Amino acid sequence: MTSIDGIDGIDIGFIGGGNMAQAIIGGLLGAGVPAARLLVAEPEADRHRQLLALGRELRLAATNADVAATADVLVLAIKPQVMPGVLGELRGQQRPARQLVVSIAAGIPIATITAALGTDTAVVRVMPNQPALVGTGMSVLVASPAVDARQQALALALAATTGRALWVDDETLMDAVTAVSGSGPAYFYLLMELMEEAAADLGLPAGIARTLVRQTALGAARSALDESRDVAELRRSVTSPGGTTAAALAVMEQAGLRDTLRRALLAARDRSIELGRPVG
Ligand SMILES: NC(=O)c1ccc[n+]([C@@H]2O[C@H](COP(=O)([O-])OP(=O)(O)OC[C@H]3O[C@@H](n4cnc5c(N)ncnc54)[C@H](OP(=O)(O)O)[C@@H]3O)[C@@H](O)[C@H]2O)c1
């Protein structure tokens, strides 16, 4: 028995066995899903070794069609640019009647998948983010109308193996999601990078600066996990009037950080819309 409801006896197939697929597979195995229930089509021999290191009983398929023909849940874990070719391969292929297709490819709309696999295909589109690779990801899911409650629960459980997961019911929101949690880790990395540089300018040895910045980021993130408290309240709680934090924040406000971030997220959202437009 696994700790995931409804997953016992289910075969989960992956097309693409790269970083994200391996993160999900690691999570499934960690939740007690037997490796023999997992089938992966992956062209790269190096990746085969990595996959088998996750679970020796995991099955490697010779072709994408082999995976699609039997999987109850079919995870498309390929790069977006590879998706048209893979969908072309799967078009018209015999697949299990109530197969759930889960796509984690950034920017590929559900309609692109149902156009190839049939409009009545149960498709869940997932937008994960990079910290999924360390089990602290944020995944946002949206379902096609054909997805039933049991499949919704399965998709959510699958995404939650790499961190937190939640649903939106309007696919157009995925562009905003991409701007916030999809691209978001990079914003925090930039902030940490700049803080490390500034710390070095203040004379701190690089090794110490790294540790101070990263542990402080972790502590702030962990404090902010309590969503009953506003982050503004947290900020105020470390900002004494006339103190050091207030001096730093005043410089950031004067430099227009608020407006810069608002414009940055808008640019990411707009770029996501642009990339999601059908070619031609
Ligand atoms: N990594 C992230 O931080 C992140 C965040 C959000 C969303 N995503 C999405 O997650 C998806 C997977 O990303 P990833 O980082 O896991 O990429 P990845 O590590 O490159 O994994 C994709 C795997 O698919 C294989 N592949 C290529 N063509 C194939 C085909 N025709 N049939 C079967 N397998 C094929 C690739 O093999 P080769 O190496 O031989 O090409 C590679 O091993 C992407 O669509 C990405 O948009 C990733």
The ligand as an ORCA input file, in Angstrom:
! r2SCAN-3c Opt
* xyz 0 1
  N      13.385     21.844    -14.876
  C      12.616     22.836    -14.480
  O      12.981     23.655    -13.631
  C      11.218     22.999    -15.024
  C      10.363     23.954    -14.440
  C       9.065     24.077    -14.944
  C       8.652     23.290    -16.003
  N       9.506     22.367    -16.532
  C       9.035     21.587    -17.669
  O       9.259     20.220    -17.438
  C       9.523     19.598    -18.692
  C      10.712     18.691    -18.522
  O      11.833     19.495    -18.105
  P      13.178     18.814    -17.609
  O      13.936     19.866    -16.901
  O      12.854     17.534    -16.928
  O      13.867     18.527    -19.032
  P      14.968     17.436    -19.379
  O      15.794     17.142    -18.175
  O      15.629     17.875    -20.642
  O      14.082     16.138    -19.644
  C      13.437     15.867    -20.856
  C      13.850     14.452    -21.259
  O      13.074     14.037    -22.373
  C      13.929     13.362    -23.279
  N      13.406     13.383    -24.640
  C      13.722     14.242    -25.649
  N      13.032     13.928    -26.761
  C      12.252     12.863    -26.453
  C      11.312     12.087    -27.189
  N      11.010     12.358    -28.457
  N      10.720     11.055    -26.557
  C      10.981     10.769    -25.267
  N      11.865     11.478    -24.524
  C      12.487     12.516    -25.105
  C      15.215     14.144    -23.169
  O      16.276     13.376    -23.689
  P      17.543     14.178    -24.346
  O      18.319     14.689    -23.193
  O      18.201     13.118    -25.128
  O      16.955     15.271    -25.199
  C      15.312     14.379    -21.676
  O      15.938     13.319    -21.017
  C       9.768     20.705    -19.706
  O       8.688     20.754    -20.612
  C       9.820     21.962    -18.902
  O       9.163     23.011    -19.586
  C      10.769     22.211    -16.067
*
